[in-house]
Amino acid sequence: MKAIRSWCDPTTTRGRTAMEPRNRRDVDTFPREHLPPPDQWPELRFDLPELRCPERLNSAAELLAHTARDRPVFRTASGDTWTYGELRTRVDRIAHVLTAELGVVPGNRVLLRGPTTPWLAACWLAVLKAGAVAVTVLAQQRPHELTTMCEIARVGHALCDIRSVDDLAKAEIPGLRITTYGGDSPDDLLNRAPTSDEPFTAVDTAADDVALIAFTSGTTGRPKGCMHFHRDVLAIADTFSKHVLRPHADDVFAGSPPLGFTFGLGGLVIFPMRAGASALLLEQAGPRQLLPAIAEHRVSVLFTAPTAYRAMLDELSAYDVSSLRRCVSAGENLPAATWQAWHDRTGLRIINGIGATELLHIFISAADEHIRPGTTGVPVPGWHARVVDDFGEPVPDGEPGLLAVRGPVGCRYLADPRQREYVRDGWNITGDTYVRDSDGYFSYVARADDMIISAGYNVAGPEVEDALLRHPDVIETAVVGRPDASRGQVVVAYAVLRPGARRDPEALCAFVKAELAPYKCPREIVFLDALPRTATGKLQRFRLRADVNPARAEGGSVRTENDPVPPEGDQA
C-alpha cells in the first residue's frame, strides 16, 4: 500500500497537518475541536508497513469488507449464528435508521449500552459506518455515572438494549434521544429498520477522524474520555493481534470483558473480524459460564483476567477445554504461580499483556516460547517502551521506574487537563511502575498512582469516596485498595459517621450500589471515629492500606463482604 503523506504517515507524527477541522453544517465538529492541542500529543510511530494507512478510511467498512458472506462472525450461547453477510445487512439497516430517521450526522456522539450481544456489536459498527462516534459504556453503570460521561462527551443519541434502559432513562441528560433495541415497540430500532437490503454507503471518513470515545476511571474520580481514530481501530489488530496473537480464520473467540471495555471490544469484535474469524458473545461471562461455553462451542481463543484463570482452575477437570489454543490475560498483573498452574493443568501458555484505554489495547506482551512467566513481555511489534524516572529520563535496567510507551496509537483525552500528566516529552506515561531487565523484558511492580485494580477492573478511590459522601450520615471517608489473593486488590472503605448514626455496612453498600457500578462498591467497610492524619491534617492513606492500627471506632471495625461482578477488566 502506498504511504500517503498525511496524519497516517510516519513523517508527520504530531498534530493534524494535512487536514483542518471541517465546518460543513452536515458534520458535527465537536470531536475534532476538543482534541488536545497538537503540542500535547504523544509522538506517533508507524514502523510497520501495515500501519501506513490511506488518508481516507472507515474502519467499520474495512472490518466488514473482506470476509465471505457465508462465514460465521458472531455466535451466542443459545446457538444462534450470524454470518458476515447477515451482519453487513443488519449493520446497513441500522445505519439507515441512524441517518435517515434519527438525524445522526458524522461526528455526533452515540452512546451504546447493553449486554454483550451481536446486536450491540452491530450497533457499534453501524455508528462508525455512519461516520458518527461510538461511546460504549457498561450496562452496569448507574445514572450518576452515565450523566457525567454524556455531559463530558456531549452525547445526543443513545442506542440501548431494552433490558438496560431504566438507568439510562433516569439519568439527567438534557436532549438525549434514546432509541431502544430488542423490544416490541414500533419505535424499537430493529422494528424501524428497513426490511429491504439496500446497502448503506459508508461515510467517507478520514483515517484520523474520531471513531470512538472510551471512558476510563480517573484517579481524581472524574472519568476521562479517550478519543480514538478510525485508523487506531485497525492498528491494534495489526500490531498485537497480527504479530503476537496470530489468529486463524477458523478460530472462535470468547471472553469475559464486555464491549464497553476496549479489552473486550478488541478481543471479541475487532480482532476476530480483522482475521475473518468468529466470536462467541456471552451476556454472562464469569468463570462459571466460561468453562461450559468453551466446551460446548469449541472456543479456541480466550480473553479474560488473571482472576478468572485462577477461579477456573478448580473446575477444569469437569469440562473439555481441548479446543483452546490461545489464552490472553490482561487487566491486572498475571502472577507466575497462576501462569504455571494453568500451564500444568492445560498445557497452554497464557499470553500476558498490558494495555490501557488511552492506548486502546495491548502494547507489551509475548507469546509461545518467548513467554517468561512473571514478566509482562516485550514491546509488541509497532510499539516502543522504556522505564523512566520522574523527570522522563531512562533508568538503568533492573531499576524500577515509570512505564513510558509510544506507538501508532496515543493518548488524546477529550478536553481534559490531565492530558499533560499522561503525555510527557512525546511518551505516554501509563501510571504503572515497571522494571526492564537486560534482555528487554518488562516486569510489573505496582501502580504508580492511587488507582485500585480489583479483579481486572480499574476503580478510582475518589469516585467511591464521592459516592459515600453523598450519603447523609457519612461526614468523612477514605477508600483504598488492599492486596487480595484472588482479586489482586479489594476496595476497602473507611467511614466516619455523624454522631448518633447507625453503623450499618449493608445499608451503606446498598446506597453505593445505587450510585455506582457494582464492581466499584467496597468489599469491606470499616467505621472509624476519625481517619488517621498527620499533624498538619494530611490523610495517612498508607496506614489505611496496611490497616496498621487506625483510630478505630469503639467496638472495633464493622465489615461487609460484597462480591463484585465477574472479572472483566477495565484496562486491556
CORRAQUI-V993414 format. One record per residue. RES is the residue in one letter. PHI is phi in whole degrees, -180 to 180 (* if undefined). PSI is psi in whole degrees, -180 to 180 (* if undefined). Layout:
BEGIN
RES;PHI;PSI
RES;PHI;PSI
END
This chain:
BEGIN
M;*;131
K;-70;131
A;-77;133
I;-107;133
R;-73;100
S;-154;-160
W;-67;-19
C;-81;-14
D;-83;138
P;-64;-14
T;-84;-6
T;-122;93
T;-106;-9
R;-138;130
G;76;164
R;-87;123
T;-118;-31
A;-89;-27
M;-133;142
E;-103;164
P;-57;140
R;-80;153
N;-127;14
R;-67;150
R;-70;-21
D;-90;14
V;-132;133
D;-88;114
T;-91;5
F;-54;-47
P;-59;-46
R;-64;-41
E;-72;-18
H;-110;15
L;-68;156
P;-62;157
P;-58;146
P;-53;-33
D;-74;-5
Q;-103;5
W;-80;153
P;-74;161
E;-71;131
L;-101;137
R;-121;135
F;-127;64
D;-73;-30
L;-89;143
P;-56;-37
E;-69;-14
L;-86;-8
R;-90;84
C;-88;165
P;-69;162
E;-66;-37
R;-105;127
L;-158;130
N;-115;112
S;-66;-34
A;-66;-44
A;-62;-38
E;-66;-43
L;-66;-29
L;-90;-9
A;-86;-28
H;-113;7
T;-113;141
A;-56;144
R;-62;-30
D;-89;1
R;-77;142
P;-71;144
V;-123;-47
F;-127;138
R;-124;158
T;-126;165
A;-62;-28
S;-80;-5
G;102;-2
D;-68;144
T;-133;129
W;-100;137
T;-91;167
Y;-61;-36
G;-65;-44
E;-65;-39
L;-62;-45
R;-59;-44
T;-62;-44
R;-71;-38
V;-61;-44
D;-65;-40
R;-63;-44
I;-65;-41
A;-62;-38
H;-61;-42
V;-64;-45
L;-56;-47
T;-86;-43
A;-84;-34
E;-105;-40
L;-92;-11
G;76;22
V;-71;131
V;-118;161
P;-53;134
G;97;-22
N;-59;143
R;-91;131
V;-122;116
L;-78;137
L;-121;127
R;-144;131
G;161;171
P;-63;166
T;-74;104
T;-139;163
P;-59;-32
W;-68;-37
L;-65;-43
A;-63;-40
A;-65;-39
C;-64;-42
W;-61;-45
L;-65;-39
A;-66;-40
V;-60;-46
L;-67;-41
K;-64;-31
A;-82;2
G;82;5
A;-86;-179
V;-115;121
A;-82;131
V;-121;93
T;-93;124
V;-119;173
L;-83;144
A;-66;-19
Q;-85;-15
Q;-70;145
R;-93;167
P;-53;-41
H;-62;-43
E;-67;-43
L;-65;-39
T;-60;-44
T;-63;-46
M;-65;-41
C;-67;-33
E;-67;-44
I;-64;-45
A;-91;-3
R;51;57
V;-77;132
G;-112;-18
H;-132;151
A;-143;136
L;-109;120
C;-136;132
D;-56;135
I;-56;-28
R;-77;-12
S;-117;16
V;-85;-21
D;-59;-53
D;-65;-34
L;-67;-40
A;-66;-29
K;-78;-19
A;-66;143
E;-89;84
I;-123;97
P;-59;132
G;78;2
L;-72;127
R;-102;113
I;-99;126
T;-119;121
T;-90;160
Y;-136;153
G;91;7
G;-108;-174
D;-103;-6
S;-67;146
P;-60;-25
D;-84;-4
D;-60;142
L;-52;-46
L;-72;-28
N;-79;-24
R;-83;-19
A;-64;140
P;-63;146
T;-82;-15
S;-74;161
D;-101;33
E;-63;122
P;-62;151
F;-105;122
T;-76;121
A;-59;139
V;-62;138
D;-79;75
T;-81;156
A;-81;153
A;-58;-28
D;-106;25
D;-82;146
V;-69;128
A;-105;-34
L;-150;153
I;-121;117
A;-108;129
F;-95;138
T;-125;155
S;-67;145
G;-111;147
T;-66;-19
T;-86;-6
G;100;-23
R;-90;125
P;-64;155
K;-115;132
G;-89;120
C;-99;119
M;-95;125
H;-125;146
F;-93;170
H;-60;-40
R;-68;-28
D;-65;-37
V;-56;-43
L;-80;-29
A;-63;-37
I;-69;-30
A;-75;-33
D;-87;1
T;-114;-82
F;-61;-51
S;-65;-48
K;-69;-42
H;-100;-21
V;-111;-54
L;-71;-43
R;52;66
P;-74;161
H;-108;158
A;-65;-25
D;-89;2
D;-68;149
V;-116;114
F;-88;150
A;-159;167
G;171;177
S;-91;-28
P;-69;133
P;-74;168
L;-73;-12
G;-71;-15
F;-103;141
T;-66;-25
F;-58;-45
G;-76;-40
L;-60;-43
G;-70;-50
G;-71;-25
L;-114;-11
V;-127;-60
I;-67;-49
F;-65;-50
P;-63;-39
M;-68;-38
R;-64;-29
A;-95;-1
G;72;22
A;-98;-168
S;-129;165
A;-135;139
L;-90;114
L;-99;114
L;-106;128
E;-71;-36
Q;-115;120
A;-139;40
G;-78;175
P;-54;-36
R;-71;-24
Q;-92;-28
L;-67;-47
L;-61;-50
P;-64;-32
A;-68;-40
I;-60;-46
A;-67;-44
E;-73;-40
H;-104;6
R;55;52
V;-66;138
S;-115;-21
V;-128;122
L;-119;132
F;-118;121
T;-164;-178
A;-96;160
P;-53;-36
T;-56;-43
A;-70;-40
Y;-60;-42
R;-63;-44
A;-66;-31
M;-81;-15
L;-58;-42
D;-70;-20
E;-106;0
L;-57;-40
S;-64;-18
A;-87;-5
Y;-134;150
D;-88;107
V;-111;24
S;-67;-16
S;-73;-21
L;-66;135
R;-129;-18
R;-135;129
C;-127;124
V;-114;135
S;-124;133
A;-160;179
G;100;-30
E;-159;169
N;-66;137
L;-96;109
P;-65;148
A;-60;-35
A;-65;-40
T;-66;-44
W;-58;-47
Q;-67;-41
A;-63;-41
W;-66;-41
H;-64;-42
D;-62;-37
R;-84;-29
T;-119;-19
G;78;4
L;-98;140
R;-95;113
I;-67;131
I;-85;104
N;-80;156
G;-165;159
I;-126;137
G;-141;-174
A;-155;149
T;-58;-35
E;-62;-28
L;-111;6
L;80;-43
H;-158;-157
I;-75;135
F;-126;-13
I;-129;130
S;-171;179
A;-162;152
A;-133;159
D;56;-132
E;-70;-9
H;-86;-7
I;-72;136
R;-123;105
P;-53;138
G;95;-14
T;-110;161
T;-81;-36
G;133;-148
V;-126;165
P;-57;133
V;-64;141
P;-48;131
G;99;-11
W;-119;157
H;-131;144
A;-145;152
R;-155;168
V;-112;127
V;-128;165
D;-90;-173
D;-65;-16
F;-100;5
G;86;8
E;-90;138
P;-60;140
V;-99;157
P;-62;151
D;-56;140
G;94;-13
E;-104;139
P;-73;151
G;-168;-171
L;-84;137
L;-77;126
A;-120;134
V;-137;148
R;-151;155
G;-178;-149
P;-77;-14
V;-124;142
G;-142;167
C;-72;127
R;-139;92
Y;-73;147
L;-78;102
A;46;55
D;-132;125
P;-64;-15
R;-70;-4
Q;-55;-40
R;-68;-25
E;-79;-37
Y;-81;-36
V;-109;120
R;-134;126
D;53;36
G;85;-1
W;-110;148
N;-87;121
I;-100;108
T;-77;-14
G;90;12
D;-111;142
T;-93;128
Y;-134;163
V;-126;136
R;-108;134
D;-91;179
S;-68;-17
D;-91;2
G;89;9
Y;-87;139
F;-104;134
S;-124;134
Y;-73;140
V;-113;-55
A;-173;170
R;-74;143
A;-91;-6
D;-122;-164
D;-94;16
M;-68;137
I;-102;126
I;-110;110
S;-125;117
A;54;36
G;89;-8
Y;-92;144
N;-91;125
V;-124;122
A;-87;117
G;-53;-45
P;-61;-31
E;-66;-41
V;-68;-38
E;-60;-43
D;-61;-40
A;-65;-44
L;-63;-39
L;-71;-14
R;-78;-11
H;-77;133
P;-64;-21
D;-90;-13
V;-93;122
I;-107;-17
E;-159;143
T;-156;157
A;-144;138
V;-122;130
V;-135;169
G;-104;139
R;-122;138
P;-55;142
D;-144;134
A;-64;-35
S;-96;-27
R;-112;-1
G;85;-61
Q;-143;156
V;-123;152
V;-83;124
V;-122;130
A;-112;135
Y;-111;129
A;-133;141
V;-112;124
L;-100;161
R;-65;152
P;-56;133
G;87;-8
A;-72;146
R;-78;132
R;-84;95
D;-125;94
P;-64;-35
E;-64;-42
A;-66;-39
L;-67;-39
C;-64;-41
A;-61;-38
F;-63;-46
V;-65;-39
K;-62;-29
A;-77;-17
E;-99;-33
L;-132;163
A;-58;144
P;-55;-34
Y;-67;-16
K;-87;-11
C;-73;143
P;-62;140
R;-81;-18
E;-146;135
I;-122;129
V;-118;122
F;-91;130
L;-123;157
D;-74;-31
A;-159;150
L;-80;144
P;-69;130
R;-138;160
T;-77;175
A;-63;-25
T;-93;3
G;94;4
K;-77;134
L;-66;133
Q;-96;80
R;-64;-30
F;-61;-33
R;-70;-36
L;-71;-39
R;-62;-41
A;-86;-12
D;54;45
V;-92;89
N;48;53
P;-67;165
A;-73;83
R;-71;153
A;-67;153
E;-59;135
G;95;1
G;87;-173
S;-84;157
V;-116;123
R;-122;156
T;-140;144
E;-98;125
N;-137;91
D;-64;130
P;-74;171
V;-69;168
P;-55;150
P;-63;132
E;-135;-23
G;88;123
D;-90;-41
Q;-92;162
A;-78;*
END
